[in-house]
Amino acid sequence: MYELIRRCALAILKAPGEPHPPMGNPASLKVFNAGRNYYRLRIFRWALVQILALIGILFWTAFLIDVEAAARTQAAERTKQPAATEQATTEPARAPTDSKKRFESWQKRLQQNLRAAARNNKGKRYKWWAGFKQTFVEIALLLPSGAFALIVGLKLISFLLYLVQLPFTYAVRRLDYEMRWYMVTDRSLRLRHGVWKISEATMSFANIQQVAVSQGPLQRLLGLADVKVKSAGGGGGGHYDHGDVEMHTGLFHCVTNAAEIRDLILDRLRQFREAGLGDPDEKVSSNIQAASVTTLGLISPDALSAARELATEAQRLRASFLP
C-alpha cells in the first residue's frame, strides 16, 4: 500500500530520484543517511498532530450537536410564552424592520440571556462554559431552518478530508526521511534533502574550512547529531561570517555516526591537501601546461636555444627600464 502511495506522491511532487555522486573517485564514494530515530521522531510528531486534529473535529461535532439541540429546545419554549408577557410592556413588541434593528434586538436578547446564565451558574465552577455555549445558541436561533443541515454536511466533509489526508501526509513524512542523501568522495561532497522543496549542495574539499559536530538535548536523547561543514565561497545552505570571509554551510542532519563522518571528511581533506589537488579549473590549467611542455619536445634544439636567448634578452631589456 505504501509503495503505491509513494509512487503517486513522487509523481505529483515531481521529486527526483537518487542524486549522482559528486566529483571524485567512484571507489571512494560513501553514502550516509539520517538516523532511524529521526524518522521515528517525525512520525511521532505527525501522529500527535493527527490525534489533536481528530480530537478537535470530534469536540466541535459534539458541541454543535449540543448547541443545535439546545437551540431547538429554547426556540420551542419561546414560542409557548403567554401573550400577556408581551402585552405588559409599554410598547408592543414589533418585529424589526431592518437588519440594524434585528442586530440590536439580538444583541439585547443575548446580553439578557448571558446575565441570566451567569445568575443561574453563580458559585459554580464552570459558569463560563454556560455563557460560551449560550452565545452559540443565540447565533443558532438567528440562522435559517436549513442552516443546521448545512453544518452537518460541513462536519461530514471535514471528517472525510481528514481521512483522505492521512496516507498522503504520512507518505510525505516518510519520503522526507528516505530522500536525505549525504555523499562523500575523495574530492567533494553532495547533500540533498526535501520533498516539497528540494535543496542540494555540492562542496569541494578545496574550499572547506571547518568541520563541526553539534547535538541538542533531544538529539542526545535519541542518539543523533548534526555535522556542519563550512566552506569559504562554496555552495551550501546558510551563510556565516568568519572574519572577512563569507562562510557557507552544508549540514548532515540527524545522523547516528557523526564522529565517523567528521573523521572521514577530515582525513580526506588532509589527503586532498597533501596531494596538492585543486579545483577542476586548476586541474584543466595544469593539463594545458603539461600539454604545452609536451609540445615543446617537438621543437628542434636550435629553435629552442634561440627562443631562450630571446627570452634572456627580453628580461635584460625589462630590467634596464625598471628603476
C-alpha positions as CSV (number, residue, x, y, z in Angstrom):
1,M,0.0,0.0,0.0
2,Y,2.8,2.4,0.9
3,E,4.7,1.8,-2.3
4,L,1.6,2.8,-4.3
5,I,1.1,6.0,-2.3
6,R,4.9,6.6,-2.6
7,R,4.8,6.4,-6.4
8,C,1.8,8.7,-6.5
9,A,3.4,11.2,-4.2
10,L,6.6,11.2,-6.2
11,A,4.7,11.7,-9.4
12,I,2.6,14.5,-8.0
13,L,5.6,16.3,-6.4
14,K,7.9,15.5,-9.4
15,A,10.7,14.7,-6.9
16,P,13.9,13.4,-8.5
17,G,15.5,10.1,-7.6
18,E,18.9,9.4,-6.1
19,P,21.4,12.1,-6.9
20,H,24.5,11.5,-8.9
21,P,27.7,11.1,-7.0
22,P,29.9,14.2,-6.7
23,M,33.3,14.7,-8.4
24,G,35.9,12.2,-7.3
25,N,36.9,8.6,-7.5
26,P,33.8,6.4,-7.6
27,A,35.6,3.8,-5.5
28,S,35.9,6.3,-2.7
29,L,32.1,7.1,-2.5
30,K,30.5,6.9,0.9
31,V,26.7,7.4,1.3
32,F,25.2,8.3,4.6
33,N,21.5,8.8,5.7
34,A,19.7,10.3,8.6
35,G,19.3,8.1,11.7
36,R,16.3,5.8,12.2
37,N,15.3,7.7,15.4
38,Y,14.9,10.8,13.3
39,Y,12.2,9.0,11.3
40,R,10.6,7.8,14.5
41,L,10.6,11.4,15.8
42,R,9.0,12.8,12.7
43,I,6.3,10.0,12.7
44,F,5.6,10.8,16.4
45,R,5.1,14.5,15.7
46,W,2.9,13.6,12.7
47,A,0.8,11.2,14.8
48,L,0.5,13.8,17.6
49,V,-0.8,16.4,15.1
50,Q,-3.3,14.0,13.7
51,I,-4.6,13.0,17.1
52,L,-5.1,16.6,18.1
53,A,-6.9,17.3,14.8
54,L,-9.2,14.3,15.4
55,I,-9.9,15.5,19.0
56,G,-10.8,18.9,17.6
57,I,-13.1,17.5,15.0
58,L,-14.9,15.3,17.5
59,F,-15.2,18.1,20.1
60,W,-16.7,20.6,17.7
61,T,-19.0,18.0,16.2
62,A,-20.4,17.1,19.7
63,F,-20.5,20.7,20.7
64,L,-22.5,21.8,17.6
65,I,-24.9,18.9,18.1
66,D,-25.5,20.0,21.7
67,V,-25.9,23.6,20.5
68,E,-28.5,22.5,17.9
69,A,-30.5,20.6,20.5
70,A,-30.4,23.5,22.9
71,A,-31.4,25.9,20.2
72,R,-34.4,23.8,19.2
73,T,-35.5,23.5,22.9
74,Q,-35.2,27.2,23.6
75,A,-37.0,28.1,20.3
76,A,-39.9,25.9,21.3
77,E,-40.0,27.4,24.8
78,R,-40.0,30.9,23.5
79,T,-42.9,30.2,21.1
80,K,-45.0,28.9,24.0
81,Q,-44.6,32.1,26.1
82,P,-48.0,33.7,27.0
83,A,-49.1,36.7,25.0
84,A,-49.7,38.6,28.3
85,T,-46.0,38.9,28.8
86,E,-45.7,40.8,25.5
87,Q,-48.7,43.0,26.2
88,A,-47.4,44.0,29.6
89,T,-44.7,46.1,28.0
90,T,-45.2,49.9,27.5
91,E,-44.9,49.5,23.7
92,P,-46.0,46.3,21.9
93,A,-43.0,44.3,20.6
94,R,-42.8,44.6,16.9
95,A,-40.6,42.7,14.5
96,P,-37.6,44.7,13.5
97,T,-37.9,46.1,10.0
98,D,-34.3,46.3,9.0
99,S,-31.0,44.5,9.7
100,K,-29.7,47.1,12.1
101,K,-32.8,46.7,14.4
102,R,-32.6,42.9,14.1
103,F,-29.0,43.0,15.2
104,E,-29.8,45.3,18.1
105,S,-32.6,43.1,19.2
106,W,-30.5,40.0,19.0
107,Q,-27.6,41.7,20.9
108,K,-30.0,42.8,23.7
109,R,-31.5,39.3,24.0
110,L,-28.0,37.8,24.0
111,Q,-27.0,40.1,26.9
112,Q,-30.1,39.3,28.9
113,N,-29.6,35.5,28.4
114,L,-25.9,35.7,29.3
115,R,-26.8,37.7,32.5
116,A,-29.4,35.1,33.3
117,A,-27.0,32.2,32.7
118,A,-24.4,34.0,35.0
119,R,-27.0,34.3,37.8
120,N,-28.1,30.7,37.4
121,N,-24.5,29.5,37.5
122,K,-23.3,31.8,40.2
123,G,-20.9,29.9,42.5
124,K,-20.5,27.0,40.1
125,R,-17.1,26.1,38.8
126,Y,-17.7,26.2,35.1
127,K,-20.1,29.1,34.7
128,W,-18.1,30.5,31.8
129,W,-18.9,27.4,29.8
130,A,-22.7,28.1,30.0
131,G,-22.1,31.6,28.7
132,F,-19.9,30.4,25.9
133,K,-22.5,27.8,24.9
134,Q,-25.4,30.2,25.1
135,T,-23.6,32.6,22.7
136,F,-23.6,29.9,20.1
137,V,-27.2,29.0,20.9
138,E,-28.3,32.6,20.3
139,I,-26.4,32.7,17.0
140,A,-28.1,29.4,16.0
141,L,-31.5,30.9,16.8
142,L,-30.9,33.6,14.2
143,L,-29.9,31.1,11.5
144,P,-32.5,29.9,8.9
145,S,-34.0,26.5,9.3
146,G,-31.7,24.8,6.7
147,A,-28.5,26.1,8.3
148,F,-28.2,23.0,10.6
149,A,-28.3,20.7,7.7
150,L,-25.5,22.7,6.1
151,I,-23.5,22.5,9.3
152,V,-23.9,18.7,9.4
153,G,-22.8,18.5,5.8
154,L,-19.7,20.6,6.6
155,K,-18.9,18.3,9.5
156,L,-19.0,15.2,7.3
157,I,-16.9,16.8,4.6
158,S,-14.2,17.9,7.2
159,F,-14.1,14.4,8.6
160,L,-13.7,12.9,5.1
161,L,-10.9,15.3,4.2
162,Y,-9.2,14.3,7.5
163,L,-9.3,10.7,6.5
164,V,-8.1,11.4,2.9
165,Q,-5.1,13.4,4.0
166,L,-3.8,10.7,6.5
167,P,-2.0,8.4,4.0
168,F,-0.6,11.3,1.9
169,T,0.8,13.3,4.8
170,Y,2.3,10.0,6.2
171,A,3.9,9.3,2.9
172,V,5.4,12.8,2.8
173,R,6.9,12.4,6.2
174,R,8.4,9.1,5.3
175,L,9.7,10.3,2.0
176,D,11.4,13.3,3.7
177,Y,13.4,10.7,5.7
178,E,14.1,8.4,2.8
179,M,15.2,11.2,0.4
180,R,18.0,12.5,2.6
181,W,21.3,11.9,0.8
182,Y,24.7,12.6,2.2
183,M,27.5,11.6,-0.3
184,V,31.3,11.9,0.3
185,T,34.1,11.2,-2.2
186,D,37.8,11.8,-2.1
187,R,37.4,15.3,-3.7
188,S,34.0,16.7,-2.7
189,L,30.6,16.0,-1.0
190,R,27.0,16.4,-2.1
191,L,24.0,16.9,0.2
192,R,20.3,16.7,-0.8
193,H,17.1,16.8,1.3
194,G,13.5,17.8,1.0
195,V,10.3,16.6,-0.7
196,W,8.2,19.8,-1.2
197,K,11.2,22.0,-1.5
198,I,14.3,20.1,-2.7
199,S,17.7,21.5,-1.6
200,E,21.0,20.2,-3.0
201,A,24.5,21.5,-2.3
202,T,27.9,20.3,-3.6
203,M,31.1,21.4,-1.8
204,S,34.7,20.8,-2.9
205,F,37.4,20.0,-0.4
206,A,39.4,22.8,-1.9
207,N,37.0,25.3,-0.2
208,I,36.2,23.5,3.1
209,Q,37.4,25.5,6.1
210,Q,35.8,23.8,9.1
211,V,34.0,20.6,10.2
212,A,32.0,20.7,13.4
213,V,29.6,18.4,15.3
214,S,26.6,19.8,17.2
215,Q,24.0,18.0,19.3
216,G,20.9,19.3,21.1
217,P,19.3,17.8,24.2
218,L,16.6,15.9,22.2
219,Q,19.2,14.7,19.7
220,R,21.4,13.5,22.6
221,L,18.5,11.5,24.0
222,L,17.8,9.9,20.6
223,G,21.5,9.3,19.8
224,L,21.5,11.8,16.9
225,A,23.8,14.7,15.9
226,D,24.5,17.2,13.2
227,V,27.7,17.6,11.2
228,K,28.3,21.1,9.9
229,V,30.8,21.6,7.1
230,K,31.7,25.2,6.4
231,S,33.4,26.4,3.3
232,A,34.6,29.8,2.0
233,G,32.8,30.9,-1.2
234,G,31.3,27.4,-1.8
235,G,27.8,26.2,-2.2
236,G,25.7,25.4,0.8
237,G,22.7,26.3,2.9
238,G,23.2,29.1,5.5
239,H,25.7,31.9,5.5
240,Y,28.1,32.7,8.3
241,D,30.7,35.5,8.7
242,H,34.1,34.2,9.7
243,G,36.3,37.3,9.8
244,D,36.2,38.9,6.4
245,V,35.3,35.6,4.7
246,E,31.7,34.6,3.9
247,M,31.1,31.0,5.2
248,H,28.7,28.6,3.5
249,T,27.4,25.6,5.4
250,G,26.5,22.0,4.5
251,L,24.6,20.0,7.0
252,F,24.5,16.3,7.7
253,H,21.2,16.5,9.7
254,C,20.4,14.0,12.5
255,V,22.9,11.2,11.7
256,T,23.9,8.4,14.1
257,N,27.6,8.3,13.1
258,A,28.5,12.0,13.3
259,A,32.0,11.2,14.7
260,E,32.7,8.8,11.8
261,I,31.5,11.3,9.2
262,R,33.6,14.1,10.8
263,D,36.8,11.9,10.9
264,L,36.2,10.7,7.3
265,I,35.9,14.3,6.0
266,L,38.9,15.5,7.9
267,D,41.0,12.5,6.8
268,R,40.1,13.0,3.1
269,L,40.6,16.7,3.4
270,R,44.1,16.1,4.7
271,Q,44.8,13.6,1.9
272,F,43.4,16.1,-0.6
273,R,45.7,18.9,0.5
274,E,48.8,16.7,0.8
275,A,48.3,15.5,-2.7
276,G,48.3,19.2,-3.9
277,L,45.0,18.8,-5.7
278,G,42.9,21.8,-6.6
279,D,39.7,22.8,-8.2
280,P,38.7,21.4,-11.6
281,D,39.7,24.7,-13.2
282,E,43.2,24.4,-11.8
283,K,43.4,20.8,-13.0
284,V,42.5,21.9,-16.5
285,S,45.1,24.6,-16.4
286,S,47.7,22.2,-15.3
287,N,46.8,19.8,-18.1
288,I,47.2,22.7,-20.6
289,Q,50.6,23.5,-19.2
290,A,51.6,19.8,-19.4
291,A,50.4,19.7,-23.0
292,S,52.5,22.8,-23.8
293,V,55.6,21.2,-22.3
294,T,54.9,18.1,-24.3
295,T,54.5,20.2,-27.4
296,L,57.9,21.9,-26.8
297,G,59.6,18.5,-27.1
298,L,58.7,18.5,-30.8
299,I,60.6,21.7,-31.4
300,S,64.2,21.4,-32.7
301,P,67.1,22.2,-30.2
302,D,68.3,25.1,-32.3
303,A,64.9,26.8,-32.3
304,L,64.6,26.2,-28.5
305,S,68.0,27.7,-27.9
306,A,67.1,30.8,-30.0
307,A,63.9,31.2,-28.0
308,R,65.8,31.0,-24.7
309,E,68.2,33.7,-25.9
310,L,65.3,35.9,-26.9
311,A,63.8,35.4,-23.5
312,T,67.0,36.3,-21.8
313,E,67.4,39.4,-23.8
314,A,63.9,40.5,-23.1
315,Q,64.5,40.1,-19.4
316,R,67.6,42.3,-19.6
317,L,65.7,45.0,-21.5
318,R,63.0,44.9,-19.0
319,A,65.5,45.2,-16.1
320,S,67.1,48.2,-17.7
321,F,63.9,50.1,-17.9
322,L,62.9,49.4,-14.3
323,P,64.0,51.8,-11.6
